[in-house]
Amino acid sequence: MKISTREVVLLTILFLMLVSGAYYMFFYTPNTKVVNELQESINSKTTQIDNASIMLLQRQALAIQKDALEEEFTDVAKNLHENFSDASILRLIERTITPYTNTMNIEFGNKTTGTTEKAGVTYMRTVQVSLHTTYDNLQGIIKAFEEGDAANRIVDFSCSGGYNESSRTAGQEMSVSFSIDFLVR
């Protein structure tokens, strides 16, 4: 049996097609899946490394900020009065308000919030003050609390009361209530 040149070329092409098909099915396709899975894994690990690097940089920046704030506020610690007691804060509030009114009622309340911070704060106390004063004296009281010794301990200072324009200009007395929350160490 004699095979012509044309048949040899066709058989060679058929053989190459079979070898290419086998290569594609048994080698290229499975390896492509493995390569894609490995690339997804590499991308995932790269993302995790980038996120960890960002968090590390943020932690380092926060540590630097913390050190800078500690250094900046080292002088503040010497101005904190560590020996404040309930009686001393009440006397301080009374001394602050007394020059501006003759009628005053102070109620002491316990507002335990349970805040325990690294600064040593254990809880908060609330003082309710009711008094009668003029508008100008009220401005003096507020200013005295802003500049007073306990200003660094006051967490919340709220004032309520009723007045109208005539009490502001005519110097009439008005009823005022203060609520003062201060830190106890």
C-alpha positions as CSV (number, residue, x, y, z in Angstrom):
1,M,0.0,0.0,0.0
2,K,1.4,3.2,-1.2
3,I,0.6,6.5,0.6
4,S,0.6,9.6,-1.4
5,T,2.1,12.9,-0.4
6,R,-1.3,14.4,0.0
7,E,-2.4,11.7,2.4
8,V,0.9,12.1,4.4
9,V,0.2,15.9,4.8
10,L,-3.4,15.2,5.9
11,L,-2.3,12.5,8.3
12,T,0.4,14.9,9.7
13,I,-2.2,17.6,10.1
14,L,-4.6,15.2,11.8
15,F,-1.8,14.0,14.1
16,L,-0.9,17.5,15.1
17,M,-4.6,18.3,15.7
18,L,-4.9,15.3,18.0
19,V,-1.7,16.2,19.9
20,S,-2.8,19.8,20.2
21,G,-6.3,18.7,21.5
22,A,-4.7,16.3,24.0
23,Y,-2.3,19.0,25.1
24,Y,-5.1,21.5,25.5
25,M,-7.4,19.1,27.4
26,F,-4.8,17.3,29.6
27,F,-2.2,20.0,30.3
28,Y,-3.2,23.5,29.4
29,T,-6.7,23.6,30.9
30,P,-5.9,22.0,34.3
31,N,-2.7,24.1,34.6
32,T,-4.6,27.3,33.7
33,K,-7.1,26.6,36.6
34,V,-4.2,26.1,39.0
35,V,-2.5,29.3,37.8
36,N,-5.7,31.3,38.2
37,E,-6.2,29.9,41.7
38,L,-2.6,30.7,42.6
39,Q,-3.0,34.3,41.2
40,E,-6.2,34.8,43.3
41,S,-4.3,33.5,46.4
42,I,-1.4,35.9,45.6
43,N,-3.8,38.8,45.2
44,S,-5.5,37.9,48.5
45,K,-2.3,37.7,50.4
46,T,-1.1,41.0,48.8
47,T,-4.2,42.7,50.0
48,Q,-3.8,41.3,53.5
49,I,-0.2,42.5,53.6
50,D,-1.2,46.0,52.4
51,N,-3.9,46.2,55.0
52,A,-1.6,45.0,57.7
53,S,1.0,47.6,56.6
54,I,-1.6,50.4,56.7
55,M,-2.6,49.4,60.2
56,L,1.0,49.2,61.3
57,L,1.6,52.7,60.0
58,Q,-1.5,54.0,61.7
59,R,-0.5,52.5,65.0
60,Q,2.9,54.0,64.7
61,A,1.4,57.4,63.9
62,L,-1.0,57.1,66.9
63,A,1.9,56.1,69.1
64,I,3.8,59.2,68.0
65,Q,0.7,61.4,68.6
66,K,0.2,59.9,72.0
67,D,3.8,60.6,73.0
68,A,3.5,64.1,71.7
69,L,0.2,64.7,73.7
70,E,1.8,63.2,76.8
71,E,4.7,65.5,76.4
72,E,2.5,68.5,75.8
73,F,0.2,67.9,78.8
74,T,2.9,67.0,81.3
75,D,2.5,70.5,82.8
76,V,-1.2,70.0,83.2
77,A,-0.8,67.2,85.7
78,K,0.7,69.6,88.3
79,N,-2.4,71.8,88.0
80,L,-4.8,69.0,88.8
81,H,-5.9,69.0,92.4
82,E,-5.8,65.4,93.4
83,N,-7.1,66.1,96.9
84,F,-10.6,67.3,95.9
85,S,-13.2,65.8,98.0
86,D,-17.0,66.3,97.9
87,A,-16.8,68.9,100.7
88,S,-14.0,70.8,99.0
89,I,-15.8,71.0,95.7
90,L,-19.0,72.2,97.4
91,R,-17.0,74.9,99.3
92,L,-15.4,75.9,96.0
93,I,-18.7,76.1,94.3
94,E,-20.1,78.1,97.2
95,R,-17.2,80.5,97.2
96,T,-17.5,81.0,93.4
97,I,-21.2,81.8,93.6
98,T,-21.5,83.7,96.9
99,P,-20.3,87.1,95.7
100,Y,-23.0,87.2,93.1
101,T,-26.1,86.2,95.2
102,N,-27.5,86.1,98.7
103,T,-30.0,83.3,98.1
104,M,-28.6,80.0,97.2
105,N,-29.6,76.3,97.5
106,I,-27.0,73.6,96.8
107,E,-28.1,70.0,96.3
108,F,-25.4,67.3,96.0
109,G,-26.1,64.4,93.8
110,N,-24.2,61.3,92.9
111,K,-24.0,60.6,89.2
112,T,-21.9,57.5,89.1
113,T,-21.1,56.8,85.5
114,G,-18.5,54.2,86.2
115,T,-16.0,55.7,83.8
116,T,-12.6,54.3,84.5
117,E,-10.0,55.8,82.3
118,K,-6.2,55.8,82.3
119,A,-6.3,59.3,83.5
120,G,-7.4,58.0,86.9
121,V,-11.1,59.1,86.7
122,T,-13.2,56.9,88.8
123,Y,-16.7,58.6,88.7
124,M,-18.6,61.8,88.2
125,R,-20.5,63.8,90.8
126,T,-23.3,66.2,90.1
127,V,-24.1,69.4,92.0
128,Q,-27.5,71.2,91.5
129,V,-27.5,74.8,92.5
130,S,-30.6,77.0,92.6
131,L,-30.3,80.7,93.2
132,H,-31.7,84.2,92.5
133,T,-29.5,86.7,90.8
134,T,-29.4,89.4,88.2
135,Y,-28.4,89.0,84.6
136,D,-25.0,90.7,85.1
137,N,-24.3,88.6,88.2
138,L,-25.2,85.5,86.2
139,Q,-22.5,86.5,83.6
140,G,-20.0,86.9,86.5
141,I,-20.8,83.4,87.8
142,I,-20.3,81.8,84.5
143,K,-17.0,83.6,84.0
144,A,-15.9,82.6,87.5
145,F,-16.6,78.9,86.7
146,E,-14.6,79.2,83.4
147,E,-11.6,80.6,85.2
148,G,-11.9,78.9,88.6
149,D,-9.7,76.3,90.2
150,A,-12.0,73.5,89.4
151,A,-12.4,74.3,85.7
152,N,-10.3,71.4,84.7
153,R,-12.5,69.0,86.7
154,I,-15.9,70.2,85.3
155,V,-17.2,67.9,82.7
156,D,-20.6,69.5,82.1
157,F,-21.9,72.9,83.2
158,S,-25.5,73.7,82.3
159,C,-27.5,76.7,83.3
160,S,-31.3,77.1,83.0
161,G,-33.6,79.8,84.2
162,G,-36.1,82.3,83.0
163,Y,-35.5,85.9,82.1
164,N,-36.7,88.4,79.7
165,E,-35.2,91.6,78.2
166,S,-36.6,93.7,81.0
167,S,-34.8,91.6,83.7
168,R,-31.6,92.0,81.6
169,T,-31.7,95.7,81.4
170,A,-33.5,96.6,84.6
171,G,-31.3,94.5,86.9
172,Q,-34.3,92.4,88.2
173,E,-33.5,89.2,90.0
174,M,-34.3,86.0,88.2
175,S,-34.4,82.3,89.2
176,V,-31.5,80.3,87.9
177,S,-30.5,76.7,88.2
178,F,-27.0,75.2,87.5
179,S,-26.1,71.6,87.0
180,I,-22.4,71.0,87.4
181,D,-20.9,67.6,86.7
182,F,-17.3,67.3,88.0
183,L,-14.8,64.5,88.0
184,V,-13.7,62.7,91.2
185,R,-10.4,60.9,91.2
